[in-house]
């Protein structure tokens, strides 16, 4: 890889739109496959096995947070990247991945003992490999992001998810139980690593090389340290509830809670994260143009809200029929927890791009401060809420999370040098349309007879909600809809 310098020109909007298109294709394809796989697996595998896996993922999914040690985002944010930066970053992350995999393997014994689940140890041991896989793939993946090669990243993700889903489902049909879930994760990780390395190498975005240049490491380590620290605290804040539920309430309760949590995060992670992934290199390229950066941020937040708000609120309203209709009656106990957690979709979508702004403007310390405060608030809230069961933990998560929203919005407004009121005004029409949709959906849920099949009732309510929301948005904010259409079509 030759030394590269980021350039900013009129083609940035086209690059962003192209990146969003491929990222949307990636997410839609992935989620169709993952959702279908989840539905199938919930009917083949017991809730306690899902709970057992959730216990393991509390620790093993940390690999996704620290795989590149924050050095990948540092390369994305830098205007000039030299060969020494790339080789040093790849060497450090690969060695760290190997060391963490070995260390984690030996930690499987105390972790299994903590949960008092002996069957958890071999599961943890197998998933230790994810640390090494993430360490190898992290830098090549981030360099593809820097080049905005989202078409290649979409191909990699879809291929890996598809083949791993086939492997997991085949084992589940054969009665493998929890090992079908483990195999799906490992197959996806291996395929992703192989494809990322191969595509990045072939495209010229990355060249294999092992070296540690102290000067180059010094250039990126400071930024990477805060990013990595932020990720670790963020990971802790989003998994401490799983840890407490699993320890205090057991595997079955954690299985119900984990399903509810995934449903709540679906629109946020899979839509907001698409925009966030594309926005990071785009925002970094215009970090010195505050007015342009502010406009791009507010436009992106509005588009995220247009999808995430109605989906999150819709899940909260329709959960009583949606959950049993899709996942089966054995998951009915998760309905109320789904409704409580789905309320959080609005705040998570609204704040999802804040961290991108902190990183793009060279303020990772601000992001780090927010996640530390969030972790402290969650630990206190969960310690209180767990006495009231899974639903108590869900309410604790909701109350603590919304309490921190004003501070986060104040900080991001300072980073952009703009009033937070202007951003709220931009999403006002989306909030109003969502509220109207929720009222109509709740009314239909109340008046449709219980004798009607749950799947049919869910179809009626969801369809009506979509019509109401779309119509309301067109009437309330036609300019917003036209702007979205213009950005998508580049007209």
Secondary structure, DSSP 8 states (H G I E B T S, - for coil): ---EE----TTHHHHHHHHHHHHHHHHHHHHHHHHHHHHHHHHHS-HHHHHHHHHHHHHHTHHHHHTTTTHHHHHHH-SEE-HHHHHHHHHHHHHHHHHHHHHHHHHHHHHHHHHT-TTHHHHHHHHTHHHHHHHHHHHHHHHHHHTT-HHHHHHHHHHHHHHHHHHHHHHHHTT-THHHHHHHHHHHHHHHHHHHHHHHHHHTS--------HHHHHHHHHHHHHHHHHHHHHHHHHHHHHHHHHHHT-HHHHHHHHHHHHHHHHHIIIIIHHHHHHHHHHHHHTTT-HHHHHHHHHHHHHHHHHHHHHHHHHHHHHHHHHHHHHH-GGGGGGHHHHHHHHTHHHHHHHHTTHHHHHHHTT-HHHHHHHHHHHHHHHHHHHHHHGGGHHHHHHHHHHHHHHHTHHHHHHHHHHHHTS-HHHHHHHHHHHHHHHHHHHHHHHHHHHHS-TTS-HHHHHHHHHHHHHHHHHHHHHHH-HHHHHHHHHHHHT-
